[in-house]
Amino acid sequence: MRFAKIRKHVFLGLALLLLPAGNALAADQEFPFQEFHFTGTLGAEYSNGSYGTSRNTNVELGLPSLSMETGSFRFNVSMPYMRISGRGLVVFDAAGNAVVINRHTTLPPDVRTGWGDLNLSATYTIPSAVLDGFDVKLTGSAKLPTASERRRLSTGKADYGMSIDVSRKFGIWGPFFTVGYLIPGEPDTFQLYNTTSVSAGTTLELTDNLVAVASYDFDTASTPLVPASHELFGSLSWVRDNGITLTGYGTAGLSSGSPSIGAGLLISYNLN
């Protein structure tokens, strides 16, 4: 599971949990930009997979990010700290961009650590009142190659992506469907494909402060040497009254192009 998709699933679940208040606010808005709200998130993730080789690769990520929301717009900036141990042909960073390209998969595993690339995204939400109860989110994203290419923490090229999320709330359920498209920068010595991602799942409001998310996620192959990714995702978020949200999540890979297992924890705090 790629972290950009994880954050999107979790945020979607929390948005649906707070949907009645959000709809009332959207109906009263006369301008697209209103008061600014900031949210800081810290997290950690571990995943393990073969990534097209006979050897396992461990990926450990520190996940700091900052979000700003105003009216129907949400902006996010993040830069992961990465520790990668193994010889995977292609490993992905926190936003789903290829960061490690390794042709010498028969050599002993090595370890690479450091800050990853800077990831930026902007999301516009079309209010559900406009679409007869459906919520539609349009997202554009960009990866700026700030990480070290020499240390194999980046391809050294900029990546660009876009996605659309469609959801609707039915009582305590919130089914959603997501389609995304990623255009990676082309490294000088390795071929990367443009990729399409598809997710289908639902949120489930367990209590007034507790929401679960489950989904199936598919990503087309990023390279000729690593197959497409099929994964199952699940998360549980607890919204505290003091502005803190705790989220735990896990993934299970269904193909060799995805991590075999993954788990993570996110802590978010409303800064104002």
N, C-alpha and C positions, 0 to 999 in steps of 0.2 A: 504494500500500500504506500502510495506517495503522499508526503505530508500535506501538500496543497489540497489534495482530495480529502484527507482526514479533517483538516481544519474546515473545509467547506461542508462536509457532512455534519460535523459537530455544531458549527454555527447555524446551519439550517435547522437542526433539531432544537437549538435554543431559541431561534427566531420563531419557530412554530409554537414553542412552549409559551412565548410571550406575545403571541399573535393578536389577541383581542386588544391589548393596549397599543400595539404597533399600528393596527388598522385605524383606531380612533385618532392617533396622532397624524397618520397620513391623510385622513379625511380633512383635518383642520389646517393642513399646510397650504400656504399660498405660494411659497417659493421653494425651489429644490434644495436650498442651503439654509439650515436653521442652526441651532446651537450645536457646537462641536462636542463630541463625547470621545474620550480616549480610553483604550483598553490595552493593558500590557499582559503578555503571556510568556510564561516560562515552561519548558517541558523537556522531556528526555524520551528517547525512543531507541529500541534495540530490534534489529532484524537479522536473520540468517538465511542464506540461500546459496544455491550453486551458480546461478546466473550464467547458464550455458556451459559450465565446466564440470569436471569431476571432483572439484574441491569446493568446500564451503567458504563463503566470505561473510564475515561479521561486520555489520555497520552499526555504529553507535552515534547518535545525534543529540546535541544540545540544541534546543529549539526556542530561542528568544524571538519575539515579534512584537510589533506595536501596531495597533489599529486605530483609525480615526473614523468616526461615523457622524454624518450630518444629513438630516433629511433622508432622502432615498439613496444616498451615496455612502460607500464604505471603502476606505483606502487602507492598505496593509503593506508593511515593510518588514522583512525578516532577513536574517543572515545566520545560518546554522553553524555550529561548531561540530566537526566531523572527526571520527576515528574509524578508519577502515582497515580491516585486517583480512587479507586473502588475495586471491588472484582472479576474481570475477572479471569477465570480459568487459562488461558495462555495469556500473553501479550508479544509482540515482541519488541526487541530493534531496533535501527536504521539500523542494517544490516540483520534483519529478523530472529535473533536467539531468542529462548524462554528465557525470563528473569524472569517472575513472575509465580509461580505455587501456586495456592490457592485452597485448598479443602473446606474452610469454607466460602462458598459463601453466606450463610444466615446471616452472621454477618454484622454490619454496615460497610460502606466503610472506609478505612483508606488511608493515604497518605504516599508515600515513595519517597524520593528524593536522588539524588547522582549521581556520575559518573558511567557510564555503563562500559561494557567490552571493551577491546582494539580489534579493528577489522583491519585486514590486508588483502590486495588483490594485485594481480599482473595480468596484462592483456597483452597478446601478440596479435597484429593485423597483420593478413596476408594481405599484400598489394593487393588492388583490381586489379592491373595489372597482378598479378599471377593467379587470379581466374576469368578472363574474366568479370571484372566490379563488381563482388561481393566483399563486405567487410566481413571478418570473424574475430571475436574477441574471443579468448579463455581466460577464467578467472579462477583463483584459489583463494580461500579465506580461511581465518582462523580467528576464534574468540578465543582470549586468556582470560580466566576467571579472570580478574583483579578486577571486581566489587564485592561488598559485597553480599555473599550468605545469610548471616544472616539477612540482611535488605531486602531480596527478590528482589535484583536488578540483580541477576545472578543465573544460575543453578549451578555454581561452576565447570562446565566441559567445555572442549574445543570443539568447533564445526568446521567442515570443509565443504567446498562447492566448486562446480565447475559449470561453465556455458559456453554456446556457443551462440554467437549472429551472425546472418546472416542478412545483409542488402544490398540494392542496390539503387542507386540514379537514378530516372527517371525525369529529368527536376527539377522542384521544389519539387517533392515528393521523399520520402525515406522510402519505406516500410521495416519493419524489423520483425524478428522472433527470439525469445529467448527461450532456454530450460536450466533449471538449476537443480541441485541436491544438497541437503543439508543433511549432516550426523551430527546430534546433539550428543553431549556427553550425556550419560544416567544418570540422577540423581538417587540417591539411593531410593527415595520413589515415583517416578512418571515415567510413561511410555511416552516416546517421540518417534515418528515415524521418519524415514528418509522421506524427502519430495521432491516432484518434482514440479517445477514451470514452467509455460508456459506463454509467452507473445507474442501478435501479435498486431502490430500497424504500424503507419507511422509518419514520420516527414513531415513538410510542411514549405518550405522556403517562408515566406511572403514578406520579403525585404532582402537587402544585410546584414542587421544587426538584423533581427528578425526571429525567428524560433519557430514553434509550434510542439508539440508532442501529439499524442492521442494513447491510447492502451487499450486492454482488457487483464487482468492479472488473472491467475489462480494458486493457490497453493493447493496441496493435504493436507489432514488433518494432523496436527502435533501431535494430541493426540486422544485417543478414545472418549473424551468428547466434543471436539470442531470440527464442520464440516469443510469441505474444504472452501477455500476463493475464492470468485469471485469479481473482482473489475474493475471499469473503471477509467482511469487515463488521465489527460490532463495537459499540461504545456505550458508556453510561456516564451521564453528567449530572452533577448535583449543584444547584444554584442556591448559594447561601444569601441571607438577607443583607449581609454587609458588603455586597458587591463582588464577592469571590465565587468563582466557578471552578469546581474540580472535575476533571474528566479522565477516565481510564479507558483504554481501547486496546483491541487486539486484532490481528489479521491472520488468516490462514491461506497459504498459497495453494492453488490448484494446478499450477504448471511450473515447468523449470525456468520460465522467464520471469517469475516473481519470487520474492522471499518465501521460504518454507513457512516461517513463523515470524511474527512481529508483535511487539507490545510497547505501549507508551503511556505517559502520564502528562497531562497539561494542567497548569494552574493559571487562571486568568483573573485579573483584578480591574474593576472599573476605576480609572484614575480620577474621574470627576463626575 
